[in-house]
């Protein structure tokens, strides 16, 4: 079965991205097949498209994140139709990513969620969540009881910081 995808044919300017038909990914053990509903666009993908990301071979379906529903999960961790996000872990660089109707990704980069938000809103969340979580946990190693000043607290990343830092009710 075929699917539509945005295929980066070679390193270069935006013109190297072509919409085309490719084979729908096959399901394999340890991976989850996702029907992509939305994905974000990230600056890192610009670097990949230009040929500046190490280890990337072309043609490549880019996209380091996506949201959608499980189409198939051989591990039975997630049922068909489960809302999920997938992010990073080589997605869109070492293997084809989210700029397609379907993507197959390693189970460990899949995160279930439940939301009534529209897909186009949900598509912007995974990378922002990863960025904020990484800055708080890996970079700053924020611990319970510490105080943090959030500059730009009304902007998208500031709002994410506030929501991740607020105490549980």
Buried (B, 14 or more C-beta within 10 A) or exposed (E): EEBEBBBBEEBEEEEBBEEBEBEBBEEEEEBBBBBBBBBBBBEBBEEBBBBEBEEBEBBBBBBBBBBBBBBBBEEEEBEEEBBBBBBBBBBBBEBBBBBBBBBBBBBEBBBEEEEEEEBEEBBBBBBBBBBBEEBBEEEEEBEEEEEEEBEEEEEEBBBBBBEBBEEEE
